[in-house]
Amino acid sequence: MARGAHTNAAFHLGAALIAAMCWPLPAAAQPAQNFYAGKQLMLICGAAVGGGYDALARLLARHLGRHIPGNPTVVVQNQPAAGSLVTANAIYNTAPKDGTVIALIQRGMLTARLINPGQVRFQVEKLNWIGNIASEVGVVFAWHTAPHKTAKDLFEKELIVGGHSGVDPELTPRLYNAVLGTKFKIITGYNGTADIGLAIERGEVFGIGDWSWSSLKKQKPDWIRDKKITLLLQSGLKNDPELPNLPSALEFAKTASDRKILELFFTQKTAARPIIAPPGIPAERLATLRAAFVALAKDREFLSDAEKSNLDVDPTSGEELDKIVALIAAAPPDVVERYTKAFAGSGQAH
């Protein structure tokens, strides 16, 4: 080949290489800073406006983008249907897998497949877990006009409580009825704790079977201050330090098997406010989102905003959430069987 031909070939090869280097990278290959710059990050909240999950979602939206390269704007969209089941199904199956959509889901999704396998369209261990905003302890309480004054009364007198289908205000009293023998009558159809709170004030129901203590303090401080409610029981693997004299539901487990059922359910409360992303998002982008979430734990603006908003936060990493998911997935078959039956049996809502 002539020297000129060599020169031309070299020129064309060099030009091709330069063009390839300058051509825009596919979305999956773009560095996080380039990808998120000028974009919106959609944060779907799988709960109604006005409740604890909603307040935390909006707190997160005000600060998370600051820790993501490119500083995307974080926009909250509420999707409360079926206690986050619609949200979790959508994140798993139809949401973009590019890191532009994440969701704050209700903790019941961690064991939803055990309770409602026919409607669950996701595998919990295949979701990408970004982090957890806070752990929770729930409380059972009765309105001051109800005759229930101690935990013992829950076993002797029917307490009519408001429920939100598929989540703790309904599921927890159902579990207590089935495993412990309490006498809750659950009226479902309410859309979150804010709605149940209004029903309590109107006299439609006389209490609730599970309201997160941290949310109750924020949303109804006057109820606590003015003794409008009587706290009867707390729900969690550990007692809340602020409630040292309130008995735990675990104290009423009659057998080791009963206790294991309750512990499996309460494990969700250690990951009470989890953030998820779809499976299949690029590894670099998942790492970016997880790192941004972890950074919130030391973000003074975020922590100050939470305190001013009267929200309890204690961010934990996606890696810690992975361990909790693995623990739930490894529950012994006999415990899983009893757990499933507990929600399908005599404790069903009215």
C-alpha positions in Angstrom: 0.0 0.0 0.0 1.3 3.5 -0.9 2.3 5.9 1.8 -0.6 8.2 1.0 -3.0 5.3 1.5 -1.5 4.7 4.9 -1.8 8.4 5.8 -5.5 8.5 4.7 -6.3 5.3 6.7 -4.6 6.7 9.8 -6.5 10.0 9.3 -9.9 8.3 9.0 -9.2 6.0 12.0 -8.2 9.0 14.1 -11.3 10.9 13.1 -13.5 7.9 13.9 -11.9 7.6 17.4 -12.4 11.3 18.1 -16.0 11.1 16.9 -16.6 8.1 19.2 -15.1 10.0 22.1 -17.3 13.0 21.5 -20.6 11.1 20.8 -23.0 11.4 23.8 -22.9 8.4 26.1 -26.0 6.3 26.6 -27.9 7.2 29.7 -26.7 4.1 31.6 -23.1 5.1 31.0 -23.2 8.8 31.8 -21.4 9.9 35.0 -23.9 10.7 37.8 -23.1 14.4 37.7 -23.9 14.7 34.0 -26.9 12.5 34.2 -28.7 14.3 37.1 -27.8 17.8 36.1 -31.0 19.7 35.2 -33.2 16.7 35.9 -36.1 16.0 38.3 -35.9 13.1 40.7 -39.4 11.8 41.3 -40.0 10.7 44.9 -43.2 8.7 45.1 -44.7 8.6 48.6 -46.8 5.5 49.0 -49.0 7.2 51.7 -51.6 9.9 51.9 -51.0 13.7 52.2 -50.9 14.8 55.8 -49.5 11.7 57.5 -46.1 10.8 58.9 -44.8 9.3 55.7 -45.8 12.3 53.7 -44.1 14.7 56.1 -40.9 12.7 55.9 -41.1 12.5 52.1 -41.3 16.3 51.9 -38.4 16.7 54.4 -36.3 14.3 52.3 -37.2 16.2 49.1 -35.9 19.5 50.5 -32.4 18.1 51.1 -31.6 14.9 49.2 -30.8 16.6 45.9 -28.1 18.7 47.5 -26.1 15.5 48.0 -26.5 14.1 44.5 -24.0 15.2 41.8 -25.8 17.5 39.5 -28.2 18.6 42.2 -31.5 17.4 40.7 -34.8 18.9 41.9 -36.7 16.3 44.0 -40.4 16.3 43.5 -42.9 14.4 45.7 -45.9 12.6 44.3 -48.4 10.9 46.6 -49.7 7.5 45.7 -51.4 6.1 48.8 -53.5 3.3 47.2 -53.5 -0.1 49.0 -51.0 0.9 51.6 -48.1 1.4 49.2 -48.8 -1.8 47.3 -49.6 0.1 44.1 -46.4 2.1 44.5 -44.2 -1.0 45.2 -45.7 -2.8 42.2 -45.1 0.1 39.9 -41.5 0.7 41.1 -40.7 -2.9 40.4 -42.5 -3.3 37.1 -43.1 0.0 35.2 -41.0 2.8 36.7 -37.9 4.0 34.7 -34.8 2.0 35.6 -32.5 4.9 35.2 -32.4 6.3 38.7 -34.9 9.1 38.2 -37.7 7.6 40.2 -37.5 6.4 43.8 -40.2 5.8 46.4 -40.9 6.0 50.1 -43.0 3.0 50.9 -44.8 1.8 54.0 -43.0 -0.8 56.0 -45.7 -3.4 55.5 -44.4 -4.0 52.0 -41.5 -5.9 53.6 -43.8 -8.9 54.4 -46.7 -8.1 52.0 -46.1 -11.3 50.0 -46.7 -13.4 53.1 -50.1 -11.7 53.7 -51.3 -10.8 50.2 -49.5 -13.0 47.7 -52.2 -12.6 45.0 -51.7 -8.9 44.7 -47.9 -8.5 45.2 -46.1 -8.1 41.9 -42.6 -7.6 43.3 -39.8 -9.6 44.9 -38.7 -7.7 48.0 -35.1 -9.0 47.8 -34.8 -7.7 44.2 -35.8 -4.2 44.9 -32.9 -1.7 45.4 -33.0 -0.4 48.9 -31.6 3.2 49.1 -31.9 3.7 52.9 -34.3 4.0 55.8 -35.3 7.4 57.3 -36.3 6.1 60.7 -37.2 3.2 62.9 -40.5 3.3 64.7 -42.4 2.1 67.8 -46.2 2.0 67.4 -48.7 2.6 70.1 -52.3 1.4 70.8 -54.5 4.0 72.4 -58.1 4.6 73.3 -60.0 7.9 73.2 -60.6 9.3 76.7 -64.4 8.4 76.6 -63.7 4.7 76.0 -63.6 2.4 79.1 -60.2 1.1 78.2 -57.6 2.3 80.7 -55.0 -0.5 80.8 -53.6 -3.1 78.4 -55.6 -5.8 80.2 -58.8 -4.1 79.1 -58.0 -4.9 75.5 -58.5 -8.6 76.3 -61.8 -8.1 78.2 -63.6 -5.3 76.3 -64.1 -4.7 72.6 -62.4 -1.6 71.3 -63.6 -0.2 68.0 -60.6 1.1 66.1 -60.1 2.7 62.7 -58.1 0.9 60.1 -56.4 1.6 56.8 -56.5 -1.5 54.6 -53.2 -3.3 54.3 -51.1 -1.2 56.7 -50.3 -1.1 60.4 -53.5 0.5 61.8 -55.4 -2.5 60.4 -52.7 -5.2 60.3 -51.4 -4.8 63.9 -54.8 -5.2 65.7 -55.7 -8.1 63.4 -52.4 -9.8 64.4 -53.1 -9.1 68.1 -56.6 -10.6 67.8 -55.3 -13.7 66.2 -52.1 -14.3 68.2 -52.7 -12.7 71.6 -56.5 -12.9 71.9 -57.4 -9.1 72.1 -60.8 -7.9 71.2 -60.3 -5.2 68.6 -63.2 -4.5 66.2 -61.6 -2.9 63.1 -63.5 -0.5 60.9 -61.5 -0.2 57.6 -61.8 2.2 54.8 -59.9 5.2 56.2 -57.1 6.7 54.2 -54.3 7.0 56.6 -53.8 8.0 60.3 -54.9 11.6 59.6 -58.2 10.4 58.4 -58.5 7.9 61.4 -57.7 10.8 63.7 -60.7 12.8 62.4 -62.9 9.7 62.8 -61.8 9.4 66.4 -62.7 13.0 67.1 -66.1 12.6 65.4 -66.8 9.5 67.6 -67.0 7.0 64.7 -64.3 4.9 66.3 -62.7 5.0 69.8 -59.0 4.4 69.2 -56.4 2.9 66.9 -54.4 -0.3 67.0 -51.1 1.1 65.8 -50.0 4.7 65.3 -46.3 5.5 65.2 -45.3 7.3 68.4 -43.1 9.8 66.6 -45.9 10.7 64.2 -48.5 10.9 66.9 -46.4 13.4 68.9 -46.1 15.6 65.8 -49.7 15.4 64.5 -51.6 15.3 67.8 -49.6 16.9 70.6 -52.7 18.3 72.2 -54.2 14.8 72.5 -51.2 13.8 74.6 -50.9 17.1 76.5 -54.6 17.3 77.4 -54.9 13.6 78.1 -57.5 13.0 75.4 -56.1 9.6 74.8 -55.0 6.7 77.0 -51.9 4.8 75.8 -52.4 1.1 76.3 -49.6 -0.8 74.5 -46.5 -0.4 72.4 -45.4 -2.3 69.4 -41.8 -2.9 68.6 -38.7 -5.1 69.1 -37.6 -2.6 71.7 -39.5 -0.3 73.9 -39.4 3.4 73.2 -37.2 5.2 75.8 -39.9 7.9 76.1 -42.5 5.2 77.1 -40.7 3.2 79.8 -43.9 2.3 81.7 -46.0 1.4 78.7 -46.2 -2.4 78.3 -45.0 -4.1 75.1 -47.1 -6.4 73.1 -44.3 -9.0 73.4 -45.0 -9.3 77.1 -48.4 -10.8 76.3 -47.1 -13.6 74.0 -48.1 -16.9 75.7 -45.7 -19.2 73.8 -42.3 -18.9 72.1 -44.1 -19.4 68.8 -46.4 -16.5 69.5 -43.4 -14.3 70.3 -41.7 -15.2 67.0 -44.8 -14.2 65.0 -44.8 -10.8 66.7 -41.0 -10.4 66.3 -41.3 -11.1 62.5 -44.0 -8.4 62.2 -42.1 -5.9 64.4 -38.8 -6.4 62.4 -40.5 -4.2 59.8 -40.5 -1.3 62.3 -36.7 -1.3 62.4 -37.0 -0.3 58.7 -40.1 1.8 59.2 -39.6 4.4 56.5 -37.7 2.7 53.7 -36.7 4.2 50.3 -36.6 2.0 47.3 -35.5 2.2 43.7 -36.4 -0.2 40.8 -34.3 -3.3 40.1 -31.9 -2.9 37.2 -30.8 0.7 37.6 -27.1 1.3 36.8 -24.8 0.3 39.7 -23.0 3.7 39.7 -26.3 5.5 40.0 -27.5 3.2 42.8 -24.3 3.9 44.7 -24.8 7.6 44.1 -28.3 7.5 45.6 -27.2 5.4 48.5 -24.3 7.7 49.3 -26.5 10.8 49.1 -28.9 9.2 51.6 -26.2 8.3 54.0 -24.9 11.9 53.8 -28.2 13.1 55.3 -27.2 11.6 58.7 -24.5 14.3 59.1 -26.3 17.1 57.2 -27.0 19.8 59.8 -29.5 21.6 57.6 -31.5 18.3 57.2 -31.3 17.5 60.9 -32.3 21.0 61.9 -35.2 21.0 59.5 -36.4 17.6 61.0 -36.2 19.0 64.5 -38.1 22.2 63.5 -40.7 20.0 61.8 -40.9 17.8 64.9 -39.9 14.7 63.0 -37.8 11.9 64.4 -35.1 10.8 61.9 -32.2 8.4 62.1 -31.1 7.6 58.6 -29.6 4.1 58.0 -27.9 2.8 54.9 -29.2 0.7 52.1 -26.7 -2.0 53.1 -28.4 -2.1 56.6 -31.8 -2.4 54.9 -30.4 -5.3 52.8 -29.7 -7.2 56.1 -33.2 -6.6 57.4 -34.7 -7.8 54.1 -32.5 -10.9 54.3 -33.5 -11.6 57.9 -37.2 -11.5 56.9 -36.6 -13.7 53.9 -34.9 -16.3 56.1 -37.8 -16.7 58.5 -38.4 -20.3 59.3 -41.3 -22.0 57.4 -43.3 -22.8 60.5 -43.2 -19.1 61.6 -44.1 -17.9 58.1 -47.1 -20.4 58.0 -48.5 -19.1 61.3 -47.8 -15.5 60.3 -49.8 -15.9 57.1 -52.7 -17.7 59.0 -52.8 -15.0 61.6 -53.9 -12.4 59.0 -56.3 -14.7 57.3 -58.0 -16.1 60.4 -60.2 -14.8 63.2 -58.5 -11.5 63.4 -59.8 -10.2 60.1 -61.2 -6.7 60.0 -64.9 -6.0 60.1 
